[in-house]
Amino acid sequence: TNEPLDELTNLLPGNQFFRLNRQFLANAKACASFRSITNGKLEVNLQPVFSEPVIVSQKKAASFKAWLVNP
């Protein structure tokens, strides 16, 4: 799509999609697992696997965990 992620974030249902960072908007079903890394950040494992680490900032980490547990 040619839409910026900010616009897609507003168009898609928030209970199904989460803006992980500047580059990724993910569906809950694509988030296979996550782990804590330095400074309160999270590394998310997506399915299908992405070649680079997908990092959620410390600022968004708590809301990501809450969203994943209660979609």
PQR file of N, CA, C, O and H, with PARSE charges and radii, in Angstrom:
ATOM      1  N   THR A   1       0.832  -1.184   0.000 -0.4000 1.5000
ATOM      2  CA  THR A   1       0.000   0.000   0.000 -0.0000 2.0000
ATOM      3  C   THR A   1       0.875   1.245   0.000  0.5500 1.7000
ATOM      4  O   THR A   1       2.029   1.200   0.426 -0.5500 1.4000
ATOM      5  N   ASN A   2       0.339   2.326  -0.466 -0.4000 1.5000
ATOM      6  CA  ASN A   2       1.072   3.585  -0.493 -0.0000 2.0000
ATOM      7  C   ASN A   2       0.725   4.496   0.682  0.5500 1.7000
ATOM      8  O   ASN A   2       1.242   5.609   0.782 -0.5500 1.4000
ATOM      9  H   ASN A   2      -0.598   2.362  -0.812  0.4000 1.0000
ATOM     10  N   GLU A   3      -0.138   4.030   1.559 -0.4000 1.5000
ATOM     11  CA  GLU A   3      -0.549   4.823   2.723 -0.0000 2.0000
ATOM     12  C   GLU A   3       0.574   4.864   3.759  0.5500 1.7000
ATOM     13  O   GLU A   3       1.234   3.853   3.999 -0.5500 1.4000
ATOM     14  H   GLU A   3      -0.558   3.126   1.478  0.4000 1.0000
ATOM     15  N   PRO A   4       0.790   6.023   4.369 -0.5600 1.5000
ATOM     16  CA  PRO A   4       1.750   6.080   5.485  0.2800 2.0000
ATOM     17  C   PRO A   4       1.233   5.243   6.665  0.5500 1.7000
ATOM     18  O   PRO A   4       0.026   5.057   6.822 -0.5500 1.4000
ATOM     19  N   LEU A   5       2.150   4.747   7.482 -0.4000 1.5000
ATOM     20  CA  LEU A   5       1.740   3.913   8.616 -0.0000 2.0000
ATOM     21  C   LEU A   5       0.830   4.649   9.584  0.5500 1.7000
ATOM     22  O   LEU A   5      -0.047   4.029  10.186 -0.5500 1.4000
ATOM     23  H   LEU A   5       3.130   4.897   7.354  0.4000 1.0000
ATOM     24  N   ASP A   6       1.010   5.957   9.752 -0.4000 1.5000
ATOM     25  CA  ASP A   6       0.118   6.717  10.638 -0.0000 2.0000
ATOM     26  C   ASP A   6      -1.323   6.616  10.165  0.5500 1.7000
ATOM     27  O   ASP A   6      -2.229   6.435  10.978 -0.5500 1.4000
ATOM     28  H   ASP A   6       1.722   6.461   9.263  0.4000 1.0000
ATOM     29  N   GLU A   7      -1.547   6.731   8.859 -0.4000 1.5000
ATOM     30  CA  GLU A   7      -2.900   6.637   8.322 -0.0000 2.0000
ATOM     31  C   GLU A   7      -3.446   5.223   8.434  0.5500 1.7000
ATOM     32  O   GLU A   7      -4.613   5.035   8.778 -0.5500 1.4000
ATOM     33  H   GLU A   7      -0.810   6.878   8.199  0.4000 1.0000
ATOM     34  N   LEU A   8      -2.621   4.235   8.149 -0.4000 1.5000
ATOM     35  CA  LEU A   8      -3.061   2.845   8.291 -0.0000 2.0000
ATOM     36  C   LEU A   8      -3.422   2.523   9.735  0.5500 1.7000
ATOM     37  O   LEU A   8      -4.397   1.818   9.994 -0.5500 1.4000
ATOM     38  H   LEU A   8      -1.673   4.387   7.870  0.4000 1.0000
ATOM     39  N   THR A   9      -2.644   3.035  10.662 -0.4000 1.5000
ATOM     40  CA  THR A   9      -2.914   2.816  12.078 -0.0000 2.0000
ATOM     41  C   THR A   9      -4.309   3.320  12.437  0.5500 1.7000
ATOM     42  O   THR A   9      -5.024   2.684  13.212 -0.5500 1.4000
ATOM     43  H   THR A   9      -1.852   3.608  10.452  0.4000 1.0000
ATOM     44  N   ASN A  10      -4.691   4.453  11.877 -0.4000 1.5000
ATOM     45  CA  ASN A  10      -6.008   5.017  12.153 -0.0000 2.0000
ATOM     46  C   ASN A  10      -7.130   4.282  11.428  0.5500 1.7000
ATOM     47  O   ASN A  10      -8.269   4.288  11.894 -0.5500 1.4000
ATOM     48  H   ASN A  10      -4.111   4.970  11.247  0.4000 1.0000
ATOM     49  N   LEU A  11      -6.827   3.652  10.300 -0.4000 1.5000
ATOM     50  CA  LEU A  11      -7.846   2.968   9.510 -0.0000 2.0000
ATOM     51  C   LEU A  11      -8.129   1.542   9.994  0.5500 1.7000
ATOM     52  O   LEU A  11      -9.261   1.066   9.903 -0.5500 1.4000
ATOM     53  H   LEU A  11      -5.902   3.647   9.921  0.4000 1.0000
ATOM     54  N   LEU A  12      -7.112   0.873  10.502 -0.4000 1.5000
ATOM     55  CA  LEU A  12      -7.251  -0.528  10.891 -0.0000 2.0000
ATOM     56  C   LEU A  12      -7.748  -0.655  12.331  0.5500 1.7000
ATOM     57  O   LEU A  12      -7.488   0.221  13.155 -0.5500 1.4000
ATOM     58  H   LEU A  12      -6.193   1.260  10.576  0.4000 1.0000
ATOM     59  N   PRO A  13      -8.462  -1.745  12.639 -0.5600 1.5000
ATOM     60  CA  PRO A  13      -8.964  -1.940  14.000  0.2800 2.0000
ATOM     61  C   PRO A  13      -7.831  -2.091  15.016  0.5500 1.7000
ATOM     62  O   PRO A  13      -6.948  -2.932  14.851 -0.5500 1.4000
ATOM     63  N   GLY A  14      -7.864  -1.280  16.053 -0.4000 1.5000
ATOM     64  CA  GLY A  14      -6.818  -1.269  17.071 -0.0000 2.0000
ATOM     65  C   GLY A  14      -6.724  -2.539  17.880  0.5500 1.7000
ATOM     66  O   GLY A  14      -5.681  -2.814  18.472 -0.5500 1.4000
ATOM     67  H   GLY A  14      -8.582  -0.597  16.188  0.4000 1.0000
ATOM     68  N   ASN A  15      -7.799  -3.330  17.922 -0.4000 1.5000
ATOM     69  CA  ASN A  15      -7.715  -4.585  18.668 -0.0000 2.0000
ATOM     70  C   ASN A  15      -7.005  -5.675  17.865  0.5500 1.7000
ATOM     71  O   ASN A  15      -6.642  -6.713  18.419 -0.5500 1.4000
ATOM     72  H   ASN A  15      -8.647  -3.107  17.441  0.4000 1.0000
ATOM     73  N   GLN A  16      -6.803  -5.448  16.556 -0.4000 1.5000
ATOM     74  CA  GLN A  16      -6.126  -6.436  15.714 -0.0000 2.0000
ATOM     75  C   GLN A  16      -4.731  -6.013  15.281  0.5500 1.7000
ATOM     76  O   GLN A  16      -3.893  -6.867  14.993 -0.5500 1.4000
ATOM     77  H   GLN A  16      -7.097  -4.606  16.105  0.4000 1.0000
ATOM     78  N   PHE A  17      -4.464  -4.706  15.229 -0.4000 1.5000
ATOM     79  CA  PHE A  17      -3.190  -4.200  14.736 -0.0000 2.0000
ATOM     80  C   PHE A  17      -2.557  -3.233  15.731  0.5500 1.7000
ATOM     81  O   PHE A  17      -3.245  -2.443  16.378 -0.5500 1.4000
ATOM     82  H   PHE A  17      -5.145  -4.012  15.463  0.4000 1.0000
ATOM     83  N   PHE A  18      -1.218  -3.314  15.838 -0.4000 1.5000
ATOM     84  CA  PHE A  18      -0.469  -2.455  16.757 -0.0000 2.0000
ATOM     85  C   PHE A  18       0.730  -1.885  16.019  0.5500 1.7000
ATOM     86  O   PHE A  18       1.409  -2.596  15.278 -0.5500 1.4000
ATOM     87  H   PHE A  18      -0.660  -3.956  15.312  0.4000 1.0000
ATOM     88  N   ARG A  19       0.984  -0.612  16.224 -0.4000 1.5000
ATOM     89  CA  ARG A  19       2.155   0.045  15.630 -0.0000 2.0000
ATOM     90  C   ARG A  19       3.356  -0.264  16.514  0.5500 1.7000
ATOM     91  O   ARG A  19       3.515   0.335  17.578 -0.5500 1.4000
ATOM     92  H   ARG A  19       0.433  -0.034  16.826  0.4000 1.0000
ATOM     93  N   LEU A  20       4.197  -1.189  16.083 -0.4000 1.5000
ATOM     94  CA  LEU A  20       5.346  -1.624  16.871 -0.0000 2.0000
ATOM     95  C   LEU A  20       6.428  -0.559  16.952  0.5500 1.7000
ATOM     96  O   LEU A  20       7.012  -0.324  18.010 -0.5500 1.4000
ATOM     97  H   LEU A  20       4.068  -1.676  15.218  0.4000 1.0000
ATOM     98  N   ASN A  21       6.688   0.085  15.810 -0.4000 1.5000
ATOM     99  CA  ASN A  21       7.709   1.125  15.734 -0.0000 2.0000
ATOM    100  C   ASN A  21       7.489   1.914  14.451  0.5500 1.7000
ATOM    101  O   ASN A  21       6.424   1.799  13.844 -0.5500 1.4000
ATOM    102  H   ASN A  21       6.214  -0.106  14.951  0.4000 1.0000
ATOM    103  N   ARG A  22       8.438   2.691  14.030 -0.4000 1.5000
ATOM    104  CA  ARG A  22       8.281   3.522  12.826 -0.0000 2.0000
ATOM    105  C   ARG A  22       8.112   2.701  11.551  0.5500 1.7000
ATOM    106  O   ARG A  22       7.587   3.199  10.556 -0.5500 1.4000
ATOM    107  H   ARG A  22       9.303   2.784  14.522  0.4000 1.0000
ATOM    108  N   GLN A  23       8.552   1.458  11.580 -0.4000 1.5000
ATOM    109  CA  GLN A  23       8.556   0.640  10.371 -0.0000 2.0000
ATOM    110  C   GLN A  23       7.522  -0.470  10.348  0.5500 1.7000
ATOM    111  O   GLN A  23       7.225  -1.001   9.278 -0.5500 1.4000
ATOM    112  H   GLN A  23       8.979   1.054  12.389  0.4000 1.0000
ATOM    113  N   PHE A  24       6.963  -0.837  11.494 -0.4000 1.5000
ATOM    114  CA  PHE A  24       6.101  -2.013  11.558 -0.0000 2.0000
ATOM    115  C   PHE A  24       4.752  -1.739  12.206  0.5500 1.7000
ATOM    116  O   PHE A  24       4.638  -1.104  13.254 -0.5500 1.4000
ATOM    117  H   PHE A  24       7.204  -0.405  12.363  0.4000 1.0000
ATOM    118  N   LEU A  25       3.750  -2.249  11.529 -0.4000 1.5000
ATOM    119  CA  LEU A  25       2.386  -2.321  12.028 -0.0000 2.0000
ATOM    120  C   LEU A  25       2.051  -3.804  11.957  0.5500 1.7000
ATOM    121  O   LEU A  25       2.068  -4.380  10.870 -0.5500 1.4000
ATOM    122  H   LEU A  25       3.842  -2.765  10.677  0.4000 1.0000
ATOM    123  N   ALA A  26       1.746  -4.436  13.086 -0.4000 1.5000
ATOM    124  CA  ALA A  26       1.601  -5.889  13.091 -0.0000 2.0000
ATOM    125  C   ALA A  26       0.223  -6.322  13.555  0.5500 1.7000
ATOM    126  O   ALA A  26      -0.410  -5.675  14.389 -0.5500 1.4000
ATOM    127  H   ALA A  26       1.732  -3.968  13.970  0.4000 1.0000
ATOM    128  N   ASN A  27      -0.224  -7.434  12.991 -0.4000 1.5000
ATOM    129  CA  ASN A  27      -1.441  -8.089  13.418 -0.0000 2.0000
ATOM    130  C   ASN A  27      -1.100  -8.951  14.631  0.5500 1.7000
ATOM    131  O   ASN A  27       0.009  -9.476  14.726 -0.5500 1.4000
ATOM    132  H   ASN A  27       0.289  -7.960  12.313  0.4000 1.0000
ATOM    133  N   ALA A  28      -2.041  -9.098  15.550 -0.4000 1.5000
ATOM    134  CA  ALA A  28      -1.803  -9.887  16.758 -0.0000 2.0000
ATOM    135  C   ALA A  28      -1.402 -11.324  16.421  0.5500 1.7000
ATOM    136  O   ALA A  28      -0.571 -11.915  17.111 -0.5500 1.4000
ATOM    137  H   ALA A  28      -2.943  -8.671  15.472  0.4000 1.0000
ATOM    138  N   LYS A  29      -1.987 -11.884  15.368 -0.4000 1.5000
ATOM    139  CA  LYS A  29      -1.679 -13.264  14.992 -0.0000 2.0000
ATOM    140  C   LYS A  29      -0.255 -13.419  14.476  0.5500 1.7000
ATOM    141  O   LYS A  29       0.282 -14.527  14.487 -0.5500 1.4000
ATOM    142  H   LYS A  29      -2.662 -11.404  14.807  0.4000 1.0000
ATOM    143  N   ALA A  30       0.366 -12.342  14.026 -0.4000 1.5000
ATOM    144  CA  ALA A  30       1.734 -12.397  13.509 -0.0000 2.0000
ATOM    145  C   ALA A  30       2.779 -12.309  14.619  0.5500 1.7000
ATOM    146  O   ALA A  30       3.952 -12.596  14.383 -0.5500 1.4000
ATOM    147  H   ALA A  30      -0.070 -11.442  14.017  0.4000 1.0000
ATOM    148  N   CYS A  31       2.374 -11.921  15.810 -0.4000 1.5000
ATOM    149  CA  CYS A  31       3.309 -11.775  16.936 -0.0000 2.0000
ATOM    150  C   CYS A  31       3.440 -13.118  17.647  0.5500 1.7000
ATOM    151  O   CYS A  31       2.643 -13.454  18.523 -0.5500 1.4000
ATOM    152  H   CYS A  31       1.421 -11.689  16.002  0.4000 1.0000
ATOM    153  N   ALA A  32       4.451 -13.873  17.258 -0.4000 1.5000
ATOM    154  CA  ALA A  32       4.645 -15.219  17.795 -0.0000 2.0000
ATOM    155  C   ALA A  32       5.111 -15.193  19.254  0.5500 1.7000
ATOM    156  O   ALA A  32       4.663 -15.997  20.072 -0.5500 1.4000
ATOM    157  H   ALA A  32       5.098 -13.600  16.546  0.4000 1.0000
ATOM    158  N   SER A  33       6.012 -14.265  19.567 -0.4000 1.5000
ATOM    159  CA  SER A  33       6.540 -14.154  20.925 -0.0000 2.0000
ATOM    160  C   SER A  33       7.291 -12.835  21.052  0.5500 1.7000
ATOM    161  O   SER A  33       7.499 -12.121  20.071 -0.5500 1.4000
ATOM    162  H   SER A  33       6.376 -13.612  18.902  0.4000 1.0000
ATOM    163  N   PHE A  34       7.690 -12.531  22.272 -0.4000 1.5000
ATOM    164  CA  PHE A  34       8.530 -11.358  22.513 -0.0000 2.0000
ATOM    165  C   PHE A  34       9.400 -11.628  23.720  0.5500 1.7000
ATOM    166  O   PHE A  34       9.116 -12.507  24.533 -0.5500 1.4000
ATOM    167  H   PHE A  34       7.521 -13.111  23.069  0.4000 1.0000
ATOM    168  N   ARG A  35      10.473 -10.849  23.819 -0.4000 1.5000
ATOM    169  CA  ARG A  35      11.350 -10.961  24.986 -0.0000 2.0000
ATOM    170  C   ARG A  35      11.840  -9.578  25.361  0.5500 1.7000
ATOM    171  O   ARG A  35      11.967  -8.695  24.513 -0.5500 1.4000
ATOM    172  H   ARG A  35      10.704 -10.135  23.158  0.4000 1.0000
ATOM    173  N   SER A  36      12.113  -9.404  26.640 -0.4000 1.5000
ATOM    174  CA  SER A  36      12.650  -8.139  27.128 -0.0000 2.0000
ATOM    175  C   SER A  36      14.116  -8.034  26.753  0.5500 1.7000
ATOM    176  O   SER A  36      14.867  -9.005  26.844 -0.5500 1.4000
ATOM    177  H   SER A  36      12.010 -10.121  27.329  0.4000 1.0000
ATOM    178  N   ILE A  37      14.511  -6.843  26.330 -0.4000 1.5000
ATOM    179  CA  ILE A  37      15.918  -6.568  26.057 -0.0000 2.0000
ATOM    180  C   ILE A  37      16.308  -5.331  26.855  0.5500 1.7000
ATOM    181  O   ILE A  37      15.579  -4.948  27.769 -0.5500 1.4000
ATOM    182  H   ILE A  37      13.901  -6.055  26.255  0.4000 1.0000
ATOM    183  N   THR A  38      17.403  -4.711  26.549 -0.4000 1.5000
ATOM    184  CA  THR A  38      17.931  -3.605  27.337 -0.0000 2.0000
ATOM    185  C   THR A  38      16.967  -2.429  27.446  0.5500 1.7000
ATOM    186  O   THR A  38      16.180  -2.165  26.537 -0.5500 1.4000
ATOM    187  H   THR A  38      17.995  -5.022  25.806  0.4000 1.0000
ATOM    188  N   ASN A  39      17.045  -1.736  28.563 -0.4000 1.5000
ATOM    189  CA  ASN A  39      16.323  -0.492  28.824 -0.0000 2.0000
ATOM    190  C   ASN A  39      14.814  -0.609  28.689  0.5500 1.7000
ATOM    191  O   ASN A  39      14.159   0.357  28.298 -0.5500 1.4000
ATOM    192  H   ASN A  39      17.685  -1.951  29.301  0.4000 1.0000
ATOM    193  N   GLY A  40      14.250  -1.764  29.002 -0.4000 1.5000
ATOM    194  CA  GLY A  40      12.804  -1.930  28.974 -0.0000 2.0000
ATOM    195  C   GLY A  40      12.208  -2.112  27.592  0.5500 1.7000
ATOM    196  O   GLY A  40      10.986  -2.111  27.446 -0.5500 1.4000
ATOM    197  H   GLY A  40      14.782  -2.549  29.319  0.4000 1.0000
ATOM    198  N   LYS A  41      13.038  -2.266  26.582 -0.4000 1.5000
ATOM    199  CA  LYS A  41      12.546  -2.494  25.224 -0.0000 2.0000
ATOM    200  C   LYS A  41      12.171  -3.964  25.055  0.5500 1.7000
ATOM    201  O   LYS A  41      12.568  -4.818  25.847 -0.5500 1.4000
ATOM    202  H   LYS A  41      14.031  -2.266  26.701  0.4000 1.0000
ATOM    203  N   LEU A  42      11.395  -4.237  24.004 -0.4000 1.5000
ATOM    204  CA  LEU A  42      11.007  -5.598  23.686 -0.0000 2.0000
ATOM    205  C   LEU A  42      11.462  -5.955  22.285  0.5500 1.7000
ATOM    206  O   LEU A  42      11.438  -5.116  21.385 -0.5500 1.4000
ATOM    207  H   LEU A  42      11.072  -3.543  23.361  0.4000 1.0000
ATOM    208  N   GLU A  43      11.872  -7.185  22.101 -0.4000 1.5000
ATOM    209  CA  GLU A  43      12.151  -7.704  20.770 -0.0000 2.0000
ATOM    210  C   GLU A  43      11.020  -8.669  20.424  0.5500 1.7000
ATOM    211  O   GLU A  43      10.778  -9.635  21.147 -0.5500 1.4000
ATOM    212  H   GLU A  43      11.892  -7.867  22.832  0.4000 1.0000
ATOM    213  N   VAL A  44      10.332  -8.403  19.322 -0.4000 1.5000
ATOM    214  CA  VAL A  44       9.163  -9.183  18.919 -0.0000 2.0000
ATOM    215  C   VAL A  44       9.562 -10.147  17.809  0.5500 1.7000
ATOM    216  O   VAL A  44      10.228  -9.764  16.847 -0.5500 1.4000
ATOM    217  H   VAL A  44      10.528  -7.618  18.734  0.4000 1.0000
ATOM    218  N   ASN A  45       9.148 -11.394  17.954 -0.4000 1.5000
ATOM    219  CA  ASN A  45       9.349 -12.403  16.907 -0.0000 2.0000
ATOM    220  C   ASN A  45       8.063 -12.514  16.107  0.5500 1.7000
ATOM    221  O   ASN A  45       7.013 -12.880  16.635 -0.5500 1.4000
ATOM    222  H   ASN A  45       8.607 -11.705  18.736  0.4000 1.0000
ATOM    223  N   LEU A  46       8.164 -12.192  14.827 -0.4000 1.5000
ATOM    224  CA  LEU A  46       7.000 -12.212  13.947 -0.0000 2.0000
ATOM    225  C   LEU A  46       6.966 -13.484  13.120  0.5500 1.7000
ATOM    226  O   LEU A  46       8.000 -14.099  12.862 -0.5500 1.4000
ATOM    227  H   LEU A  46       9.017 -11.894  14.398  0.4000 1.0000
ATOM    228  N   GLN A  47       5.773 -13.871  12.710 -0.4000 1.5000
ATOM    229  CA  GLN A  47       5.573 -14.968  11.765 -0.0000 2.0000
ATOM    230  C   GLN A  47       4.815 -14.419  10.583  0.5500 1.7000
ATOM    231  O   GLN A  47       3.691 -13.960  10.786 -0.5500 1.4000
ATOM    232  H   GLN A  47       4.932 -13.371  12.921  0.4000 1.0000
ATOM    233  N   PRO A  48       5.313 -14.421   9.394 -0.5600 1.5000
ATOM    234  CA  PRO A  48       6.594 -15.009   9.017  0.2800 2.0000
ATOM    235  C   PRO A  48       7.762 -14.220   9.598  0.5500 1.7000
ATOM    236  O   PRO A  48       7.634 -13.042   9.928 -0.5500 1.4000
ATOM    237  N   VAL A  49       8.880 -14.882   9.711 -0.4000 1.5000
ATOM    238  CA  VAL A  49      10.083 -14.314  10.318 -0.0000 2.0000
ATOM    239  C   VAL A  49      10.600 -13.162   9.453  0.5500 1.7000
ATOM    240  O   VAL A  49      10.644 -13.253   8.226 -0.5500 1.4000
ATOM    241  H   VAL A  49       8.984 -15.840   9.443  0.4000 1.0000
ATOM    242  N   PHE A  50      10.987 -12.081  10.123 -0.4000 1.5000
ATOM    243  CA  PHE A  50      11.600 -10.943   9.454 -0.0000 2.0000
ATOM    244  C   PHE A  50      13.095 -11.010   9.698  0.5500 1.7000
ATOM    245  O   PHE A  50      13.530 -11.442  10.766 -0.5500 1.4000
ATOM    246  H   PHE A  50      10.951 -12.006  11.120  0.4000 1.0000
ATOM    247  N   SER A  51      13.884 -10.590   8.725 -0.4000 1.5000
ATOM    248  CA  SER A  51      15.342 -10.747   8.805 -0.0000 2.0000
ATOM    249  C   SER A  51      16.018  -9.865   9.847  0.5500 1.7000
ATOM    250  O   SER A  51      17.068 -10.236  10.372 -0.5500 1.4000
ATOM    251  H   SER A  51      13.531 -10.239   7.858  0.4000 1.0000
ATOM    252  N   GLU A  52      15.448  -8.720  10.155 -0.4000 1.5000
ATOM    253  CA  GLU A  52      16.014  -7.789  11.142 -0.0000 2.0000
ATOM    254  C   GLU A  52      15.242  -7.908  12.466  0.5500 1.7000
ATOM    255  O   GLU A  52      14.076  -8.302  12.460 -0.5500 1.4000
ATOM    256  H   GLU A  52      14.595  -8.419   9.729  0.4000 1.0000
ATOM    257  N   PRO A  53      15.872  -7.576  13.590 -0.5600 1.5000
ATOM    258  CA  PRO A  53      15.123  -7.557  14.850  0.2800 2.0000
ATOM    259  C   PRO A  53      14.026  -6.495  14.806  0.5500 1.7000
ATOM    260  O   PRO A  53      14.237  -5.395  14.294 -0.5500 1.4000
ATOM    261  N   VAL A  54      12.868  -6.828  15.340 -0.4000 1.5000
ATOM    262  CA  VAL A  54      11.749  -5.888  15.419 -0.0000 2.0000
ATOM    263  C   VAL A  54      11.644  -5.462  16.879  0.5500 1.7000
ATOM    264  O   VAL A  54      11.340  -6.273  17.754 -0.5500 1.4000
ATOM    265  H   VAL A  54      12.696  -7.722  15.755  0.4000 1.0000
ATOM    266  N   ILE A  55      11.899  -4.179  17.129 -0.4000 1.5000
ATOM    267  CA  ILE A  55      12.006  -3.666  18.485 -0.0000 2.0000
ATOM    268  C   ILE A  55      10.829  -2.748  18.804  0.5500 1.7000
ATOM    269  O   ILE A  55      10.443  -1.902  17.998 -0.5500 1.4000
ATOM    270  H   ILE A  55      12.146  -3.520  16.418  0.4000 1.0000
ATOM    271  N   VAL A  56      10.267  -2.935  20.001 -0.4000 1.5000
ATOM    272  CA  VAL A  56       9.243  -2.040  20.539 -0.0000 2.0000
ATOM    273  C   VAL A  56       9.925  -1.203  21.607  0.5500 1.7000
ATOM    274  O   VAL A  56      10.619  -1.740  22.470 -0.5500 1.4000
ATOM    275  H   VAL A  56      10.580  -3.622  20.656  0.4000 1.0000
ATOM    276  N   SER A  57       9.734   0.100  21.555 -0.4000 1.5000
ATOM    277  CA  SER A  57      10.395   1.007  22.496 -0.0000 2.0000
ATOM    278  C   SER A  57       9.910   0.794  23.924  0.5500 1.7000
ATOM    279  O   SER A  57       8.859   0.199  24.162 -0.5500 1.4000
ATOM    280  H   SER A  57       9.171   0.536  20.854  0.4000 1.0000
ATOM    281  N   GLN A  58      10.689   1.287  24.853 -0.4000 1.5000
ATOM    282  CA  GLN A  58      10.309   1.234  26.269 -0.0000 2.0000
ATOM    283  C   GLN A  58       8.980   1.955  26.482  0.5500 1.7000
ATOM    284  O   GLN A  58       8.148   1.515  27.276 -0.5500 1.4000
ATOM    285  H   GLN A  58      11.543   1.771  24.660  0.4000 1.0000
ATOM    286  N   LYS A  59       8.789   3.046  25.781 -0.4000 1.5000
ATOM    287  CA  LYS A  59       7.573   3.848  25.910 -0.0000 2.0000
ATOM    288  C   LYS A  59       6.323   3.064  25.490  0.5500 1.7000
ATOM    289  O   LYS A  59       5.260   3.239  26.085 -0.5500 1.4000
ATOM    290  H   LYS A  59       9.464   3.404  25.136  0.4000 1.0000
ATOM    291  N   LYS A  60       6.439   2.211  24.480 -0.4000 1.5000
ATOM    292  CA  LYS A  60       5.292   1.451  23.976 -0.0000 2.0000
ATOM    293  C   LYS A  60       5.203   0.032  24.524  0.5500 1.7000
ATOM    294  O   LYS A  60       4.217  -0.661  24.271 -0.5500 1.4000
ATOM    295  H   LYS A  60       7.303   2.069  23.997  0.4000 1.0000
ATOM    296  N   ALA A  61       6.208  -0.410  25.265 -0.4000 1.5000
ATOM    297  CA  ALA A  61       6.280  -1.802  25.710 -0.0000 2.0000
ATOM    298  C   ALA A  61       5.080  -2.220  26.548  0.5500 1.7000
ATOM    299  O   ALA A  61       4.513  -3.287  26.310 -0.5500 1.4000
ATOM    300  H   ALA A  61       7.008   0.153  25.470  0.4000 1.0000
ATOM    301  N   ALA A  62       4.684  -1.421  27.509 -0.4000 1.5000
ATOM    302  CA  ALA A  62       3.560  -1.788  28.378 -0.0000 2.0000
ATOM    303  C   ALA A  62       2.253  -1.861  27.592  0.5500 1.7000
ATOM    304  O   ALA A  62       1.462  -2.784  27.790 -0.5500 1.4000
ATOM    305  H   ALA A  62       5.144  -0.554  27.703  0.4000 1.0000
ATOM    306  N   SER A  63       2.024  -0.905  26.713 -0.4000 1.5000
ATOM    307  CA  SER A  63       0.781  -0.929  25.936 -0.0000 2.0000
ATOM    308  C   SER A  63       0.785  -2.097  24.944  0.5500 1.7000
ATOM    309  O   SER A  63      -0.270  -2.669  24.670 -0.5500 1.4000
ATOM    310  H   SER A  63       2.666  -0.155  26.553  0.4000 1.0000
ATOM    311  N   PHE A  64       1.951  -2.460  24.404 -0.4000 1.5000
ATOM    312  CA  PHE A  64       2.036  -3.623  23.522 -0.0000 2.0000
ATOM    313  C   PHE A  64       1.669  -4.897  24.273  0.5500 1.7000
ATOM    314  O   PHE A  64       0.877  -5.701  23.781 -0.5500 1.4000
ATOM    315  H   PHE A  64       2.808  -1.995  24.626  0.4000 1.0000
ATOM    316  N   LYS A  65       2.240  -5.086  25.460 -0.4000 1.5000
ATOM    317  CA  LYS A  65       1.934  -6.282  26.252 -0.0000 2.0000
ATOM    318  C   LYS A  65       0.442  -6.355  26.571  0.5500 1.7000
ATOM    319  O   LYS A  65      -0.170  -7.415  26.441 -0.5500 1.4000
ATOM    320  H   LYS A  65       2.883  -4.433  25.859  0.4000 1.0000
ATOM    321  N   ALA A  66      -0.140  -5.236  26.987 -0.4000 1.5000
ATOM    322  CA  ALA A  66      -1.571  -5.207  27.301 -0.0000 2.0000
ATOM    323  C   ALA A  66      -2.408  -5.516  26.058  0.5500 1.7000
ATOM    324  O   ALA A  66      -3.394  -6.249  26.148 -0.5500 1.4000
ATOM    325  H   ALA A  66       0.358  -4.375  27.092  0.4000 1.0000
ATOM    326  N   TRP A  67      -2.032  -4.972  24.909 -0.4000 1.5000
ATOM    327  CA  TRP A  67      -2.748  -5.219  23.662 -0.0000 2.0000
ATOM    328  C   TRP A  67      -2.653  -6.689  23.262  0.5500 1.7000
ATOM    329  O   TRP A  67      -3.645  -7.269  22.822 -0.5500 1.4000
ATOM    330  H   TRP A  67      -1.232  -4.377  24.836  0.4000 1.0000
ATOM    331  N   LEU A  68      -1.504  -7.288  23.405 -0.4000 1.5000
ATOM    332  CA  LEU A  68      -1.307  -8.674  22.994 -0.0000 2.0000
ATOM    333  C   LEU A  68      -2.094  -9.629  23.891  0.5500 1.7000
ATOM    334  O   LEU A  68      -2.616 -10.637  23.415 -0.5500 1.4000
ATOM    335  H   LEU A  68      -0.697  -6.817  23.763  0.4000 1.0000
ATOM    336  N   VAL A  69      -2.181  -9.322  25.166 -0.4000 1.5000
ATOM    337  CA  VAL A  69      -2.894 -10.178  26.110 -0.0000 2.0000
ATOM    338  C   VAL A  69      -4.416 -10.003  25.970  0.5500 1.7000
ATOM    339  O   VAL A  69      -5.169 -10.963  26.131 -0.5500 1.4000
ATOM    340  H   VAL A  69      -1.758  -8.503  25.552  0.4000 1.0000
ATOM    341  N   ASN A  70      -4.860  -8.783  25.672 -0.4000 1.5000
ATOM    342  CA  ASN A  70      -6.297  -8.481  25.559 -0.0000 2.0000
ATOM    343  C   ASN A  70      -6.622  -7.864  24.216  0.5500 1.7000
ATOM    344  O   ASN A  70      -6.930  -6.674  24.144 -0.5500 1.4000
ATOM    345  H   ASN A  70      -4.249  -8.003  25.541  0.4000 1.0000
ATOM    346  N   PRO A  71      -6.559  -8.648  23.145 -0.5600 1.5000
ATOM    347  CA  PRO A  71      -6.793  -8.068  21.811  0.2800 2.0000
ATOM    348  C   PRO A  71      -8.197  -7.526  21.602  0.5500 1.7000
ATOM    349  O   PRO A  71      -8.509  -7.018  20.525 -0.5500 1.4000
TER
END
